[in-house]
Amino acid sequence: MEAKRKEPRKSLRIKVISMGNAEVGKSCIIKRYCEKRFVPKYLATIGIDYGVTKVQVRDREIKVNIFDMAGHAFFYEVRNEFYKDTQGVILVYDVGQKESFDSLDSWLAEMKQELGPHGNMENIVFVVCANKIDCAKLRSVDESEGRLWAESRGFLYFETSAQTGEGINEMFQG
């Protein structure tokens, strides 16, 4: 009797978007995670940038498609096309820019508006990323404030540095 061969399981694809003000480090976080490198020179994202990586979860390959959305208001019309069918959101702020932290609610409101009355945000995993912790002496949002904001909304919270890589893998695997 011939043994039945086990068919390889089809890889899953998940869609993750990054949101946050310009210059908070969204692109650097994605490059650090997907390409294992840091780009010190600031290059503004024009519309949408894209990163992809593969991860193994148990016996399944998962392709993580990360859409890095430009933080400038000018790109609102481009961003609104990417909210649908999202499984994960990374809300990024710069710990040295209080304004970037204060604007997280407006990013959530923009997403909710674009998803419309039937858009369900309850099935999306939200992660708050307090970035640039390597610049601690310039910090204007302390960890307890960021963590409280995230936890009060049922979101995960991570402190990261795209420059040093601290917290990046933990955030994506958390």
C-alpha positions as CSV (number, residue, x, y, z in Angstrom):
1,M,0.0,0.0,0.0
2,E,1.4,3.4,-1.0
3,A,1.7,5.9,1.8
4,K,-0.4,9.0,1.2
5,R,1.8,12.0,0.6
6,K,1.0,15.0,2.7
7,E,0.4,18.0,0.4
8,P,2.3,21.1,1.5
9,R,0.0,23.6,3.1
10,K,-0.6,26.7,1.0
11,S,1.0,29.8,2.4
12,L,-1.2,32.4,3.9
13,R,-1.0,36.1,3.1
14,I,-1.7,38.8,5.7
15,K,-1.9,42.5,5.1
16,V,-0.4,44.9,7.6
17,I,-0.4,48.7,7.3
18,S,1.7,51.2,9.1
19,M,0.1,54.6,10.1
20,G,1.5,57.6,11.8
21,N,2.8,61.1,11.2
22,A,5.6,61.8,8.7
23,E,9.1,61.2,10.0
24,V,8.2,58.9,12.9
25,G,10.2,56.0,11.5
26,K,7.5,53.8,9.8
27,S,9.7,53.1,6.7
28,C,12.8,52.4,8.9
29,I,10.9,50.0,11.0
30,I,9.7,48.0,8.0
31,K,13.2,48.1,6.4
32,R,14.7,46.9,9.6
33,Y,12.3,44.0,9.9
34,C,12.1,42.9,6.2
35,E,15.6,43.7,5.0
36,K,17.5,43.6,8.4
37,R,19.0,47.1,7.7
38,F,18.7,50.7,8.8
39,V,18.6,53.6,6.4
40,P,19.8,56.7,8.3
41,K,19.0,59.2,5.6
42,Y,15.4,60.4,5.7
43,L,13.5,59.8,2.4
44,A,9.8,60.8,2.6
45,T,7.5,58.0,1.5
46,I,5.6,59.1,-1.7
47,G,2.1,57.6,-1.4
48,I,2.7,54.0,-0.4
49,D,5.9,51.9,0.1
50,Y,5.8,48.1,0.4
51,G,7.7,45.5,2.3
52,V,7.2,41.7,2.4
53,T,8.7,39.0,4.5
54,K,7.9,35.3,5.2
55,V,7.5,33.8,8.7
56,Q,6.9,30.3,9.8
57,V,4.0,29.7,12.3
58,R,3.9,26.1,13.3
59,D,4.0,24.2,9.9
60,R,2.6,27.1,7.9
61,E,4.4,29.7,5.9
62,I,2.9,33.2,6.2
63,K,3.7,36.0,3.8
64,V,3.4,39.3,5.6
65,N,2.7,42.1,3.2
66,I,3.4,45.4,4.9
67,F,2.1,48.6,3.3
68,D,3.9,51.7,4.6
69,M,1.5,54.6,4.2
70,A,2.9,58.1,3.7
71,G,2.2,60.3,6.8
72,H,1.8,63.6,5.0
73,A,-1.8,64.8,4.6
74,F,-1.2,65.4,0.9
75,F,-1.4,61.6,0.4
76,Y,-4.8,61.0,2.0
77,E,-6.4,60.0,-1.3
78,V,-3.7,57.4,-1.9
79,R,-3.9,56.0,1.7
80,N,-7.7,55.6,1.7
81,E,-7.4,52.8,-0.9
82,F,-5.3,50.6,1.5
83,Y,-7.5,50.4,4.6
84,K,-9.8,47.7,3.3
85,D,-8.9,44.0,3.9
86,T,-6.3,44.8,6.5
87,Q,-5.5,42.2,9.2
88,G,-3.0,44.3,11.2
89,V,-2.2,47.9,11.9
90,I,1.0,49.3,13.3
91,L,0.4,52.8,14.8
92,V,3.8,54.5,15.0
93,Y,4.8,57.6,17.0
94,D,8.1,59.1,17.8
95,V,8.7,59.2,21.6
96,G,10.5,62.6,21.1
97,Q,7.5,64.1,19.3
98,K,4.5,64.6,21.5
99,E,2.4,65.8,18.5
100,S,3.0,62.4,16.7
101,F,1.6,60.6,19.8
102,D,-1.4,63.0,20.1
103,S,-2.3,62.4,16.5
104,L,-2.8,58.6,16.9
105,D,-6.6,59.1,17.5
106,S,-6.9,61.0,14.2
107,W,-5.2,58.2,12.4
108,L,-7.7,55.7,13.8
109,A,-10.6,58.1,12.9
110,E,-9.3,58.3,9.3
111,M,-9.2,54.5,9.0
112,K,-12.7,54.2,10.6
113,Q,-14.1,56.8,8.2
114,E,-12.5,55.0,5.1
115,L,-13.9,51.6,6.2
116,G,-17.3,53.1,6.4
117,P,-20.3,52.1,8.5
118,H,-19.9,48.4,7.7
119,G,-16.1,48.4,8.1
120,N,-15.2,46.2,11.0
121,M,-12.1,47.2,13.0
122,E,-12.8,44.6,15.7
123,N,-11.1,41.8,13.7
124,I,-7.9,43.8,13.1
125,V,-4.9,43.4,15.4
126,F,-3.6,46.9,16.4
127,V,-0.1,47.5,17.6
128,V,1.2,50.7,19.0
129,C,4.8,51.3,18.3
130,A,6.7,53.9,20.4
131,N,9.7,54.4,18.1
132,K,13.1,56.1,18.5
133,I,13.7,54.9,22.0
134,D,17.4,55.2,21.3
135,C,16.9,59.0,21.6
136,A,15.7,58.6,25.2
137,K,17.2,61.9,26.4
138,L,14.9,63.8,24.0
139,R,11.8,61.8,25.1
140,S,8.6,63.7,25.4
141,V,6.2,60.8,25.7
142,D,7.0,58.4,28.5
143,E,6.4,54.6,28.3
144,S,3.6,54.6,30.9
145,E,1.6,57.2,28.9
146,G,2.0,55.3,25.6
147,R,1.2,51.9,27.2
148,L,-1.9,53.3,29.0
149,W,-3.2,54.8,25.7
150,A,-2.7,51.5,23.9
151,E,-4.0,49.2,26.6
152,S,-7.1,51.4,27.1
153,R,-8.0,50.6,23.5
154,G,-7.1,46.9,23.7
155,F,-4.0,47.4,21.5
156,L,-0.6,45.8,22.0
157,Y,2.3,48.1,22.9
158,F,6.0,47.9,22.0
159,E,8.9,50.2,22.4
160,T,11.3,50.1,19.4
161,S,14.3,51.6,17.8
162,A,14.6,51.1,14.1
163,Q,18.1,52.3,14.3
164,T,19.4,49.7,16.8
165,G,16.7,47.1,16.0
166,E,15.6,47.0,19.6
167,G,12.0,45.7,20.0
168,I,11.4,45.3,16.2
169,N,11.3,41.5,16.0
170,E,9.3,41.3,19.2
171,M,6.7,43.7,17.9
172,F,6.2,41.8,14.7
173,Q,6.1,38.4,16.5
174,G,4.0,39.7,19.4
